[in-house]
Amino acid sequence: MARGARLTHLDKAGAANMVDVSEKAVTERVAIAEGAVVMAAKTLDMIVAGNAKKGDVIGTARIAGIMAAKRTHELIPLCHPIGLTKVTVEIEPDATLPGLRVRATTKVAGKTGVEMEALTAVSVACLTIYDMAKAVDRGMRLTDIRLVEKRGGRSGVWKAKR
């Protein structure tokens, strides 16, 4: 942790609390997160061909990620409920993994960031991919879920180092 930095969700006594954002300015805030599901090449081929028994894996995972982003405050105890203005979830096959790469972008005009919403979207999209293909590949791995970029608010722009 950076020198002088503190955990914003803890008060002086160490009790967890929701951060008071009432004095913060409303700004446009954007977050981008990514992750991947690594699987057997034959599983990837099945998903891309649209032959999974449960249906359209990529389409269903995209919708699940969007729905999850909108409900993040119900899943993560100290997150603020926010009115997202945009959520996109992109899922692309990557034969070099082999597997699927998932990327979510969240946006709001508000007083608090949308990083958790982007991370939740990616996580739930990856979990949905696993759920829909687990009958043929229980060895799939959800991996590399991370924040890639955030913009807006007092701290401005932050980008992950590659």
DSSP file with accessible surface (Angstrom, degrees, kcal/mol):
  #  RESIDUE AA STRUCTURE BP1 BP2  ACC     N-H-->O    O-->H-N    N-H-->O    O-->H-N    TCO  KAPPA ALPHA  PHI   PSI    X-CA   Y-CA   Z-CA
    1    1 A M              0   0  167      0, 0.0     3,-0.1     0, 0.0     4,-0.0   0.000 360.0 360.0 360.0 140.8    0.0    0.0    0.0
    2    2 A A    >   -     0   0   74      1,-0.1     3,-2.3     2,-0.1     2,-0.1  -0.279 360.0 -88.5 -63.2 147.8    1.3    3.5   -0.8
    3    3 A R  T 3  S+     0   0  254      1,-0.3    -1,-0.1     3,-0.0     3,-0.1  -0.328 115.3  12.9 -59.1 129.8    2.6    5.5    2.0
    4    4 A G  T 3  S+     0   0   82      1,-0.3    -1,-0.3    -3,-0.1     2,-0.1   0.366  97.5 131.1  83.6  -6.5   -0.2    7.4    3.7
    5    5 A A    <   -     0   0   50     -3,-2.3     2,-0.3    -4,-0.0    -1,-0.3  -0.439  35.3-171.7 -77.2 152.8   -2.8    5.4    1.9
    6    6 A R        -     0   0  175     -2,-0.1     2,-0.6    -3,-0.1    -4,-0.1  -0.965  33.6 -97.3-140.9 160.4   -5.7    4.0    3.8
    7    7 A L    >   -     0   0  100     -2,-0.3     3,-1.4     1,-0.1    -2,-0.0  -0.683  31.3-152.3 -79.0 119.8   -8.6    1.6    3.2
    8    8 A T  T 3  S+     0   0   82     -2,-0.6    -1,-0.1     1,-0.3     9,-0.0   0.689  88.4  60.2 -71.1 -19.5  -11.6    3.8    2.5
    9    9 A H  T 3  S+     0   0   72     10,-0.1     8,-2.7     7,-0.1     2,-0.4   0.407  92.8  79.4 -89.9   2.6  -14.2    1.4    3.7
   10   10 A L  B <   -A   16   0A  70     -3,-1.4     6,-0.2     6,-0.2     2,-0.1  -0.930  69.0-145.9-112.8 134.6  -12.8    1.2    7.2
   11   11 A D    >   -     0   0   71      4,-2.4     3,-2.0    -2,-0.4    -4,-0.1  -0.230  43.6 -83.8 -83.6-176.8  -13.4    3.9    9.9
   12   12 A K  T 3  S+     0   0  224      1,-0.3    -1,-0.1     2,-0.1    -2,-0.0   0.784 131.9  51.3 -61.3 -26.1  -10.8    4.9   12.5
   13   13 A A  T 3  S-     0   0   93      2,-0.1    -1,-0.3     0, 0.0    -3,-0.0   0.487 120.9-107.6 -88.4  -4.2  -11.9    1.9   14.7
   14   14 A G  S <  S+     0   0   46     -3,-2.0     2,-0.3     1,-0.3    -2,-0.1   0.524  70.6 143.6  91.7   5.8  -11.5   -0.5   11.8
   15   15 A A        -     0   0   48      1,-0.1    -4,-2.4    -5,-0.0    -1,-0.3  -0.597  53.5-115.0 -80.9 140.9  -15.2   -1.1   11.3
   16   16 A A  B     +A   10   0A  63     -2,-0.3     2,-0.3    -6,-0.2    -6,-0.2  -0.545  44.2 164.9 -76.4 134.9  -16.4   -1.6    7.7
   17   17 A N        -     0   0   78     -8,-2.7     2,-0.3    -2,-0.3    61,-0.1  -0.984  43.3 -99.6-145.3 155.0  -18.7    1.1    6.4
   18   18 A M        -     0   0   88     -2,-0.3     2,-0.1     1,-0.1    61,-0.1  -0.583  51.0-108.4 -72.6 134.8  -20.1    2.3    3.0
   19   19 A V        -     0   0   35     59,-0.4     2,-0.7    -2,-0.3    -1,-0.1  -0.428  26.2-122.3 -66.6 136.9  -18.0    5.3    1.9
   20   20 A D        +     0   0  121      1,-0.1     3,-0.2    -2,-0.1    -1,-0.1  -0.729  37.1 169.1 -81.9 112.9  -19.9    8.7    2.1
   21   21 A V    >   +     0   0   21     -2,-0.7     3,-1.6     1,-0.1    -1,-0.1   0.272  42.1 110.4-106.6  10.9  -19.8   10.1   -1.4
   22   22 A S  T 3  S+     0   0   58      1,-0.3    -1,-0.1     3,-0.0    -2,-0.0   0.791  80.1  47.0 -61.4 -28.0  -22.3   12.9   -0.9
   23   23 A E  T 3  S+     0   0  178     -3,-0.2    -1,-0.3     2,-0.1     2,-0.1   0.534  90.9 104.8 -90.5  -6.2  -19.7   15.6   -1.1
   24   24 A K  S <  S-     0   0   69     -3,-1.6     2,-0.2     1,-0.1    88,-0.1  -0.423  75.1-110.9 -75.1 153.2  -18.1   14.2   -4.3
   25   25 A A        -     0   0   70     -2,-0.1     2,-0.5    86,-0.1    85,-0.1  -0.510  28.1-112.2 -80.0 147.6  -18.7   15.8   -7.7
   26   26 A V        +     0   0   93     -2,-0.2     2,-0.3    83,-0.1    85,-0.2  -0.712  51.8 159.9 -77.7 121.7  -20.7   14.1  -10.3
   27   27 A T  E     -B  110   0B  47     83,-2.5    83,-2.4    -2,-0.5     2,-0.4  -0.943  48.6 -91.6-136.9 161.8  -18.4   13.2  -13.2
   28   28 A E  E     -B  109   0B 113     -2,-0.3     2,-0.4    81,-0.2   125,-0.3  -0.621  47.1-169.1 -72.7 130.8  -18.4   10.7  -16.0
   29   29 A R  E     -B  108   0B  16     79,-3.2    79,-2.2    -2,-0.4     2,-0.4  -0.989   8.8-178.7-128.7 135.1  -16.7    7.5  -14.8
   30   30 A V  E     -BC 107 151B   8    121,-2.2   121,-2.8    -2,-0.4     2,-0.4  -0.983   2.8-174.5-133.5 140.8  -15.7    4.6  -17.0
   31   31 A A  E     -BC 106 150B   1     75,-2.2    75,-2.5    -2,-0.4     2,-0.4  -0.997   6.0-164.0-135.9 144.9  -14.1    1.2  -16.1
   32   32 A I  E     +BC 105 149B  16    117,-2.8   116,-3.2    -2,-0.4   117,-1.8  -0.997  12.8 175.3-127.8 129.3  -12.8   -1.6  -18.2
   33   33 A A  E     -BC 104 147B   0     71,-2.4    71,-2.5    -2,-0.4     2,-0.3  -0.896   5.6-169.6-128.2 160.1  -12.1   -5.1  -16.9
   34   34 A E  E     +BC 103 146B  40    112,-2.4   112,-2.5    -2,-0.3     2,-0.3  -0.951  12.2 155.8-145.4 165.5  -11.1   -8.3  -18.6
   35   35 A G  E     -B  102   0B   5     67,-2.2    67,-3.0    -2,-0.3     2,-0.3  -0.948  22.1-134.3-170.5-177.7  -10.7  -12.0  -17.9
   36   36 A A  E     -BC 101 143B   0    107,-2.1   107,-2.9    -2,-0.3     2,-0.5  -0.989   8.6-141.1-151.4 156.3  -10.6  -15.3  -19.7
   37   37 A V  E     -BC 100 142B   0     63,-2.4    63,-2.0    -2,-0.3     2,-0.4  -0.987  23.1-155.3-118.8 115.5  -11.9  -18.8  -19.6
   38   38 A V  E     +BC  99 141B  17    103,-2.9   103,-2.3    -2,-0.5     2,-0.3  -0.780  27.1 155.3 -92.3 134.5   -9.2  -21.4  -20.6
   39   39 A M        -     0   0    9     59,-2.8     2,-0.1    -2,-0.4    99,-0.0  -0.901  47.4 -68.2-148.6 173.8  -10.6  -24.6  -21.9
   40   40 A A    >>  -     0   0   39     -2,-0.3     4,-2.1     1,-0.1     3,-0.6  -0.394  47.0-118.3 -66.6 147.3   -9.8  -27.6  -24.2
   41   41 A A  H 3> S+     0   0   55      1,-0.3     4,-2.6     2,-0.2     5,-0.2   0.877 115.2  55.2 -56.8 -38.2   -9.5  -26.7  -27.9
   42   42 A K  H 3> S+     0   0  151      2,-0.2     4,-2.1     1,-0.2    -1,-0.3   0.855 105.9  52.2 -67.1 -30.3  -12.5  -29.0  -28.6
   43   43 A T  H <> S+     0   0    2     -3,-0.6     4,-2.4     2,-0.2    -2,-0.2   0.934 109.5  48.7 -69.3 -43.5  -14.6  -27.2  -26.1
   44   44 A L  H  X S+     0   0    8     -4,-2.1     4,-2.9     1,-0.2     5,-0.3   0.934 110.7  51.1 -60.3 -45.0  -13.8  -23.9  -27.7
   45   45 A D  H  X S+     0   0  105     -4,-2.6     4,-2.3     1,-0.2    -1,-0.2   0.908 109.5  50.6 -58.7 -42.5  -14.6  -25.3  -31.1
   46   46 A M  H  X>S+     0   0   38     -4,-2.1     5,-2.6     2,-0.2     4,-0.6   0.926 112.6  46.2 -61.8 -44.9  -18.0  -26.6  -29.8
   47   47 A I  H ><5S+     0   0    9     -4,-2.4     3,-1.1     1,-0.2    11,-0.2   0.942 113.4  47.9 -65.3 -47.0  -18.9  -23.2  -28.3
   48   48 A V  H 3<5S+     0   0   82     -4,-2.9    -1,-0.2     1,-0.3    -2,-0.2   0.885 110.8  52.0 -63.2 -36.6  -17.9  -21.3  -31.5
   49   49 A A  H 3<5S-     0   0   63     -4,-2.3    -1,-0.3    -5,-0.3    -2,-0.2   0.621 112.9-121.3 -74.5 -12.3  -19.8  -23.7  -33.7
   50   50 A G  T <<5S+     0   0   50     -3,-1.1    -3,-0.2    -4,-0.6    -2,-0.1   0.771  73.8 128.2  78.0  27.5  -22.9  -23.1  -31.5
   51   51 A N      < +     0   0  114     -5,-2.6     2,-0.2    -6,-0.2    -4,-0.2   0.212  23.3 128.5-104.1  16.0  -23.2  -26.8  -30.6
   52   52 A A    >   -     0   0    9     -6,-0.4     3,-1.7     3,-0.3    81,-0.1  -0.496  62.0-131.1 -71.6 138.9  -23.4  -26.6  -26.7
   53   53 A K  T 3  S+     0   0  214      1,-0.3    -1,-0.1    -2,-0.2     3,-0.1   0.821 106.4  54.6 -61.0 -30.7  -26.3  -28.5  -25.4
   54   54 A K  T 3  S-     0   0  115     78,-0.5     2,-0.3     1,-0.3    -1,-0.3   0.513 113.4-119.0 -83.1  -5.6  -27.4  -25.5  -23.2
   55   55 A G    <   +     0   0   31     -3,-1.7     2,-1.1    77,-0.1    -3,-0.3  -0.756  70.0  12.0 112.7-153.5  -27.5  -23.2  -26.2
   56   56 A D     >  -     0   0  103     -2,-0.3     4,-2.4     1,-0.2     5,-0.2  -0.523  58.3-176.9 -72.1  96.4  -25.7  -20.0  -27.2
   57   57 A V  H  > S+     0   0    1     -2,-1.1     4,-2.6   -10,-0.2     5,-0.2   0.937  79.6  44.6 -63.0 -49.0  -22.8  -19.8  -24.7
   58   58 A I  H  > S+     0   0   29    -11,-0.2     4,-2.3     1,-0.2    -1,-0.2   0.943 116.0  45.9 -66.8 -45.4  -21.4  -16.5  -25.8
   59   59 A G  H  > S+     0   0    9      2,-0.2     4,-2.0     1,-0.2    -1,-0.2   0.917 115.1  46.9 -63.5 -42.7  -24.7  -14.7  -26.1
   60   60 A T  H  X S+     0   0   60     -4,-2.4     4,-2.7     1,-0.2    -1,-0.2   0.917 111.9  50.2 -67.0 -41.5  -26.0  -16.0  -22.8
   61   61 A A  H  X S+     0   0    0     -4,-2.6     4,-2.4    -5,-0.2    -2,-0.2   0.891 108.4  53.7 -64.7 -37.6  -22.7  -15.1  -21.0
   62   62 A R  H  X S+     0   0   94     -4,-2.3     4,-2.1    -5,-0.2    -1,-0.2   0.953 111.5  44.3 -61.0 -48.1  -22.9  -11.6  -22.5
   63   63 A I  H  X S+     0   0  103     -4,-2.0     4,-2.8     1,-0.2     5,-0.2   0.918 112.0  53.2 -64.5 -41.4  -26.4  -11.0  -21.1
   64   64 A A  H  X S+     0   0   20     -4,-2.7     4,-2.5     1,-0.2    -1,-0.2   0.910 108.7  50.2 -60.7 -41.4  -25.4  -12.6  -17.7
   65   65 A G  H  X S+     0   0    0     -4,-2.4     4,-2.2     2,-0.2    -1,-0.2   0.918 111.2  48.1 -63.4 -42.5  -22.5  -10.2  -17.4
   66   66 A I  H  X S+     0   0   50     -4,-2.1     4,-1.6     1,-0.2    -2,-0.2   0.946 113.0  48.1 -63.9 -45.5  -24.6   -7.1  -18.2
   67   67 A M  H  X S+     0   0  102     -4,-2.8     4,-0.7     1,-0.2    -2,-0.2   0.905 110.9  51.6 -61.6 -40.7  -27.3   -8.2  -15.7
   68   68 A A  H >< S+     0   0    9     -4,-2.5     3,-1.1    -5,-0.2     4,-0.3   0.901 104.4  55.9 -64.9 -41.4  -24.6   -8.8  -13.1
   69   69 A A  H >< S+     0   0    1     -4,-2.2     3,-1.2     1,-0.3     4,-0.3   0.914 106.0  52.3 -57.0 -40.8  -23.1   -5.4  -13.5
   70   70 A K  H 3< S+     0   0  129     -4,-1.6    -1,-0.3     1,-0.2    -2,-0.2   0.688 114.3  42.9 -70.4 -16.4  -26.5   -3.8  -12.8
   71   71 A R  T XX S+     0   0  129     -3,-1.1     3,-1.9    -4,-0.7     4,-0.8   0.216  75.1 116.0-113.7  14.5  -26.8   -5.8   -9.6
   72   72 A T  H X> S+     0   0    0     -3,-1.2     4,-2.7    -4,-0.3     3,-1.6   0.886  72.3  58.9 -53.3 -42.3  -23.3   -5.4   -8.2
   73   73 A H  H 34 S+     0   0   65      1,-0.3    -1,-0.3    -4,-0.3     6,-0.2   0.748 103.6  53.5 -63.2 -20.1  -24.5   -3.5   -5.2
   74   74 A E  H <4 S+     0   0  110     -3,-1.9    -1,-0.3     1,-0.1    -2,-0.2   0.668 116.3  38.2 -84.1 -17.3  -26.6   -6.5   -4.2
   75   75 A L  H << S+     0   0  104     -3,-1.6    -2,-0.2    -4,-0.8    -3,-0.1   0.767 110.6  55.8-102.4 -36.3  -23.6   -8.8   -4.4
   76   76 A I  S >< S-     0   0   59     -4,-2.7     3,-1.8     1,-0.1    -1,-0.2  -0.915  80.6-140.5-105.6 114.8  -20.7   -6.8   -2.9
   77   77 A P  T 3  S+     0   0  116      0, 0.0    -1,-0.1     0, 0.0   -59,-0.1   0.748  92.3  35.6 -52.6 -38.1  -21.7   -5.5    0.5
   78   78 A L  T 3  S+     0   0   50    -61,-0.1   -59,-0.4     2,-0.1     2,-0.2   0.294  87.0 117.7-106.2  13.1  -20.3   -2.0    0.5
   79   79 A C    <   -     0   0   17     -3,-1.8   -61,-0.1    -7,-0.2    -3,-0.0  -0.573  64.0-121.7 -78.7 143.6  -20.9   -1.0   -3.1
   80   80 A H        -     0   0   31     -2,-0.2     2,-0.4     1,-0.1    -7,-0.2  -0.591  23.9-114.1 -78.8 143.0  -23.2    1.9   -3.8
   81   81 A P        -     0   0   85      0, 0.0     2,-0.3     0, 0.0   -10,-0.1  -0.636  46.8-178.0 -72.9 128.9  -26.3    1.3   -6.0
   82   82 A I        -     0   0   44     -2,-0.4     2,-1.2   -12,-0.1    -9,-0.1  -0.945  34.9-117.9-131.7 155.8  -25.6    3.4   -9.1
   83   83 A G        -     0   0   59     -2,-0.3    26,-0.4    26,-0.2   -13,-0.0  -0.719  34.9-151.7 -93.2  86.7  -27.5    4.1  -12.3
   84   84 A L        -     0   0   39     -2,-1.2    24,-0.2     1,-0.1     3,-0.1  -0.299  13.0-167.5 -57.7 139.0  -25.3    2.7  -15.0
   85   85 A T  S    S+     0   0   95     22,-2.9     2,-0.3     1,-0.3    23,-0.2   0.581  72.4  16.2-102.9 -13.6  -25.6    4.5  -18.3
   86   86 A K  E     +D  107   0B 101     21,-1.4    21,-2.1     2,-0.0     2,-0.3  -0.949  54.1 173.5-159.5 137.4  -23.7    1.8  -20.3
   87   87 A V  E     +D  106   0B  25     -2,-0.3     2,-0.4    19,-0.2    19,-0.2  -0.955   9.7 176.7-141.4 123.7  -22.5   -1.8  -19.9
   88   88 A T  E     -D  105   0B  42     17,-2.4    17,-2.3    -2,-0.3     2,-0.5  -0.987   9.6-167.9-124.3 142.6  -20.9   -3.7  -22.7
   89   89 A V  E     -D  104   0B   5     -2,-0.4     2,-0.4    15,-0.2    15,-0.2  -0.986   6.6-169.2-128.5 118.2  -19.6   -7.2  -22.5
   90   90 A E  E     -D  103   0B  94     13,-3.3    13,-2.6    -2,-0.5     2,-0.5  -0.926   1.5-171.3-109.7 134.0  -17.4   -8.5  -25.4
   91   91 A I  E     +D  102   0B   5     -2,-0.4    11,-0.2    11,-0.2   -29,-0.1  -0.989   7.7 179.1-129.5 120.7  -16.5  -12.2  -25.6
   92   92 A E  E     -D  101   0B 121      9,-2.5     9,-3.1    -2,-0.5     2,-0.1  -0.974  28.2-120.3-125.5 135.4  -14.0  -13.3  -28.2
   93   93 A P  E     -D  100   0B  60      0, 0.0     2,-0.4     0, 0.0     7,-0.2  -0.424  24.7-168.5 -67.0 144.9  -12.5  -16.7  -29.0
   94   94 A D  E > > -D   99   0B  30      5,-3.0     5,-1.5    -2,-0.1     3,-1.4  -0.873  11.5-169.4-139.1 102.7   -8.8  -17.0  -28.6
   95   95 A A  T 3 5S+     0   0   85     -2,-0.4    -1,-0.1     1,-0.3     5,-0.1   0.729  84.0  67.9 -65.6 -21.3   -7.3  -20.2  -30.0
   96   96 A T  T 3 5S+     0   0  120      1,-0.2    -1,-0.3     3,-0.1    -2,-0.0   0.735 113.4  28.2 -73.3 -19.9   -3.9  -19.4  -28.4
   97   97 A L  T < 5S-     0   0   40     -3,-1.4    -1,-0.2     2,-0.2    -2,-0.2   0.947 107.8-126.6 -69.4 -55.2   -5.4  -19.9  -24.9
   98   98 A P  T   5S+     0   0   35      0, 0.0   -59,-2.8     0, 0.0     2,-0.3   0.813  73.4  58.0 -73.6 152.2   -7.4  -21.9  -26.1
   99   99 A G  E   <S-BD  38  94B   0     -5,-1.5    -5,-3.0   -61,-0.3     2,-0.4  -0.995  85.2 -52.4 161.3-158.9  -10.6  -20.3  -24.7
  100  100 A L  E     -BD  37  93B   0    -63,-2.0   -63,-2.4    -2,-0.3     2,-0.4  -0.954  34.3-147.5-119.9 133.6  -12.7  -17.2  -24.5
  101  101 A R  E     -BD  36  92B 103     -9,-3.1    -9,-2.5    -2,-0.4     2,-0.4  -0.854  16.0-159.9 -97.9 134.5  -11.5  -13.6  -23.6
  102  102 A V  E     +BD  35  91B   2    -67,-3.0   -67,-2.2    -2,-0.4     2,-0.4  -0.950  11.2 179.1-119.9 134.6  -14.1  -11.5  -21.8
  103  103 A R  E     -BD  34  90B  74    -13,-2.6   -13,-3.3    -2,-0.4     2,-0.4  -0.998   5.2-169.2-137.0 129.2  -14.0   -7.7  -21.6
  104  104 A A  E     -BD  33  89B   0    -71,-2.5   -71,-2.4    -2,-0.4     2,-0.4  -0.955   5.4-165.9-121.5 141.3  -16.5   -5.4  -19.9
  105  105 A T  E     -BD  32  88B  25    -17,-2.3   -17,-2.4    -2,-0.4     2,-0.3  -0.994   9.2-173.7-123.3 129.6  -16.9   -1.7  -20.1
  106  106 A T  E     -BD  31  87B   0    -75,-2.5   -75,-2.2    -2,-0.4     2,-0.3  -0.932   1.8-174.5-123.1 149.7  -19.1    0.2  -17.6
  107  107 A K  E     +BD  30  86B  66    -21,-2.1   -22,-2.9    -2,-0.3   -21,-1.4  -0.999   9.1 160.5-145.9 145.7  -20.1    3.8  -17.5
  108  108 A V  E     -B   29   0B   6    -79,-2.2   -79,-3.2    -2,-0.3     2,-0.7  -0.981  37.2-133.2-155.8 153.3  -21.9    6.2  -15.3
  109  109 A A  E     +B   28   0B  65    -26,-0.4     2,-0.3    -2,-0.3   -81,-0.2  -0.959  69.6 106.3-104.0 104.7  -22.3    9.9  -14.6
  110  110 A G  E    S-B   27   0B  13    -83,-2.4   -83,-2.5    -2,-0.7    43,-0.1  -0.894  81.2 -89.9-161.9-169.6  -22.0    9.8  -10.8
  111  111 A K  S    S+     0   0   76     -2,-0.3     2,-0.3   -85,-0.2   -86,-0.1   0.388 100.7  45.8-101.6  -2.7  -20.2   10.3   -7.6
  112  112 A T  S    S-     0   0   32    -85,-0.1   -83,-0.1   -88,-0.1   -85,-0.1  -0.973  86.5 -98.3-142.4 156.6  -18.5    6.9   -7.3
  113  113 A G        -     0   0   15     -2,-0.3     3,-0.1     1,-0.1     4,-0.1  -0.072  13.2-140.1 -73.8 172.0  -16.6    4.7   -9.7
  114  114 A V     >  +     0   0    1     -8,-0.1     4,-1.9     1,-0.1   -83,-0.2   0.073  65.5 113.8-121.0  23.1  -17.8    1.7  -11.7
  115  115 A E  H  > S+     0   0   51      1,-0.2     4,-2.5     2,-0.2     5,-0.2   0.909  78.3  50.5 -62.3 -44.4  -14.7   -0.6  -11.3
  116  116 A M  H  > S+     0   0   73      1,-0.2     4,-2.5     2,-0.2    -1,-0.2   0.869 108.0  53.7 -65.3 -33.4  -16.6   -3.2   -9.3
  117  117 A E  H  > S+     0   0    9      2,-0.2     4,-2.3     1,-0.2    -1,-0.2   0.913 110.3  46.6 -66.6 -41.5  -19.4   -3.3  -11.9
  118  118 A A  H  X S+     0   0    0     -4,-1.9     4,-2.2     2,-0.2    -2,-0.2   0.925 114.4  47.3 -65.7 -43.8  -17.0   -4.0  -14.7
  119  119 A L  H  X S+     0   0   39     -4,-2.5     4,-2.5     1,-0.2    -2,-0.2   0.893 112.2  50.0 -65.6 -37.8  -15.2   -6.7  -12.6
  120  120 A T  H  X S+     0   0   12     -4,-2.5     4,-2.8    -5,-0.2     5,-0.3   0.917 108.3  53.1 -66.5 -41.7  -18.5   -8.3  -11.7
  121  121 A A  H  X S+     0   0    0     -4,-2.3     4,-2.3     1,-0.2    -2,-0.2   0.938 112.5  44.1 -58.3 -46.9  -19.7   -8.3  -15.3
  122  122 A V  H  X S+     0   0    0     -4,-2.2     4,-2.6     2,-0.2     5,-0.2   0.938 113.8  50.5 -64.1 -45.4  -16.5  -10.2  -16.3
  123  123 A S  H  X S+     0   0   39     -4,-2.5     4,-2.5     1,-0.2    -2,-0.2   0.931 113.7  43.3 -60.8 -46.6  -16.6  -12.6  -13.4
  124  124 A V  H  X S+     0   0   37     -4,-2.8     4,-2.5     2,-0.2    -1,-0.2   0.887 112.0  53.4 -71.6 -35.5  -20.3  -13.6  -14.0
  125  125 A A  H  X S+     0   0    0     -4,-2.3     4,-2.2    -5,-0.3    -1,-0.2   0.943 111.5  46.7 -61.5 -44.0  -19.8  -13.8  -17.8
  126  126 A C  H  X S+     0   0    0     -4,-2.6     4,-2.4     1,-0.2    -2,-0.2   0.914 111.6  50.7 -63.5 -42.8  -16.9  -16.2  -17.1
  127  127 A L  H  X S+     0   0  100     -4,-2.5     4,-2.8    -5,-0.2    -1,-0.2   0.889 109.2  52.0 -62.1 -37.4  -18.9  -18.2  -14.6
  128  128 A T  H  X S+     0   0   23     -4,-2.5     4,-2.6     2,-0.2    -1,-0.2   0.910 107.4  51.6 -66.9 -41.3  -21.7  -18.5  -17.1
  129  129 A I  H  X S+     0   0    0     -4,-2.2     4,-1.4     2,-0.2    -2,-0.2   0.949 111.8  47.7 -58.2 -47.6  -19.4  -19.8  -19.8
  130  130 A Y  H >X S+     0   0   63     -4,-2.4     4,-1.6     1,-0.2     3,-0.6   0.947 111.9  49.9 -58.4 -49.2  -18.1  -22.4  -17.3
  131  131 A D  H 3< S+     0   0   67     -4,-2.8     4,-0.3     1,-0.2     3,-0.3   0.905 111.4  47.7 -58.6 -42.0  -21.7  -23.4  -16.3
  132  132 A M  H 3< S+     0   0   17     -4,-2.6   -78,-0.5     1,-0.2    -1,-0.2   0.712 123.0  32.0 -76.0 -18.9  -22.8  -23.8  -19.9
  133  133 A A  H XX S+     0   0    2     -4,-1.4     3,-1.6    -3,-0.6     4,-1.2   0.413  86.0 100.8-117.0   1.6  -19.8  -25.9  -21.0
  134  134 A K  T 3< S+     0   0   55     -4,-1.6    -2,-0.1     1,-0.3    -3,-0.1   0.774  70.7  70.0 -63.5 -24.2  -18.9  -27.8  -17.8
  135  135 A A  T 34 S+     0   0   89     -4,-0.3    -1,-0.3     1,-0.2     3,-0.2   0.821 113.1  28.9 -62.8 -27.1  -20.7  -31.0  -19.0
  136  136 A V  T <4 S+     0   0   77     -3,-1.6    -1,-0.2     1,-0.2    -2,-0.2   0.581 134.4  26.2-107.9 -12.5  -17.9  -31.5  -21.6
  137  137 A D    ><  +     0   0   24     -4,-1.2     3,-1.1    -7,-0.2    -1,-0.2  -0.584  50.8 166.6-155.5  82.9  -15.0  -29.8  -19.8
  138  138 A R  T 3  S+     0   0  166      1,-0.2    -4,-0.1    -3,-0.2    -1,-0.1   0.653  75.5  71.8 -72.8 -11.2  -14.9  -29.6  -16.1
  139  139 A G  T 3   +     0   0   59     -5,-0.1    -1,-0.2     2,-0.1  -101,-0.1   0.365  66.8 129.8 -87.5   7.0  -11.2  -28.6  -16.2
  140  140 A M    <   -     0   0   11     -3,-1.1     2,-0.4   -10,-0.1  -101,-0.2  -0.265  46.6-147.1 -59.5 150.5  -11.9  -25.1  -17.6
  141  141 A R  E     -C   38   0B 141   -103,-2.3  -103,-2.9     2,-0.0     2,-0.5  -0.984   9.0-145.3-125.0 131.6  -10.1  -22.3  -15.7
  142  142 A L  E     +C   37   0B  63     -2,-0.4     2,-0.3  -105,-0.2  -105,-0.2  -0.827  41.4 168.7 -87.2 128.1  -11.3  -18.7  -15.0
  143  143 A T  E     +C   36   0B  30   -107,-2.9  -107,-2.1    -2,-0.5    -2,-0.0  -0.952  34.8  17.7-146.3 158.4   -8.2  -16.6  -15.1
  144  144 A D  E     +     0   0B 106     -2,-0.3     2,-0.5  -109,-0.2  -110,-0.2   0.728  61.0 171.0  57.1  31.8   -6.7  -13.2  -15.2
  145  145 A I  E     +     0   0B  61   -110,-0.1     2,-0.3  -109,-0.1  -110,-0.2  -0.621  22.0 138.1 -73.4 122.2   -9.8  -11.3  -14.1
  146  146 A R  E     -C   34   0B  72   -112,-2.5  -112,-2.4    -2,-0.5     2,-0.4  -0.992  59.1 -94.3-160.9 160.1   -8.6   -7.7  -13.5
  147  147 A L  E     -C   33   0B  35     -2,-0.3  -114,-0.3  -114,-0.2     3,-0.1  -0.676  33.1-179.5 -78.7 132.5   -9.2   -4.0  -13.9
  148  148 A V  E     -     0   0B  10   -116,-3.2    12,-2.9    -2,-0.4     2,-0.3   0.777  62.3  -5.9-101.8 -38.0   -7.6   -2.7  -17.1
  149  149 A E  E     -CE  32 159B  27   -117,-1.8  -117,-2.8    10,-0.2    -1,-0.4  -0.991  51.2-171.1-159.1 147.7   -8.5    0.9  -16.9
  150  150 A K  E     -CE  31 158B  18      8,-2.4     8,-2.7    -2,-0.3     2,-0.3  -0.990   9.0-172.8-140.9 144.1  -10.6    3.5  -15.0
  151  151 A R  E     +C   30   0B  93   -121,-2.8  -121,-2.2    -2,-0.3     6,-0.2  -0.992  41.1  36.0-134.7 147.3  -11.4    7.1  -15.9
  152  152 A G        +     0   0   18     -2,-0.3     3,-0.3     1,-0.2     4,-0.2  -0.267  66.7  69.9 104.7 168.0  -13.1    9.9  -14.0
  153  153 A G  S >  S-     0   0   20   -125,-0.3     3,-1.2     1,-0.2    -1,-0.2  -0.126 101.4 -46.7  77.6-175.7  -13.4   11.1  -10.5
  154  154 A R  T 3  S+     0   0  220      1,-0.3    -1,-0.2  -129,-0.1    -2,-0.0   0.834 135.2  54.7 -62.3 -34.8  -10.8   12.8   -8.4
  155  155 A S  T 3  S-     0   0   95     -3,-0.3    -1,-0.3     1,-0.2    -2,-0.2   0.556  91.3-161.4 -82.3  -6.9   -8.1   10.2   -9.2
  156  156 A G    <   +     0   0   27     -3,-1.2     2,-0.4    -4,-0.2    -1,-0.2  -0.397  48.7   3.1  72.6-132.6   -8.5   10.7  -13.0
  157  157 A V        +     0   0   93     -6,-0.2     2,-0.4    -2,-0.1    -6,-0.2  -0.742  58.4 178.1 -99.3 136.7   -7.2    8.1  -15.4
  158  158 A W  E     -E  150   0B 120     -8,-2.7    -8,-2.4    -2,-0.4     2,-0.4  -1.000   3.5-174.6-134.3 134.7   -5.6    4.8  -14.3
  159  159 A K  E     -E  149   0B 131     -2,-0.4   -10,-0.2   -10,-0.2   -11,-0.1  -0.996  26.2-117.7-129.9 138.0   -4.3    2.1  -16.6
  160  160 A A        -     0   0   21    -12,-2.9     2,-0.3    -2,-0.4   -12,-0.1  -0.383  29.8-115.6 -68.7 146.3   -3.0   -1.3  -15.7
  161  161 A K              0   0  186      1,-0.1    -1,-0.1    -2,-0.1     0, 0.0  -0.625 360.0 360.0 -79.3 140.2    0.6   -2.1  -16.6
  162  162 A R              0   0  208     -2,-0.3    -1,-0.1   -14,-0.0   -14,-0.0   0.368 360.0 360.0 -69.6 360.0    0.8   -5.0  -19.1
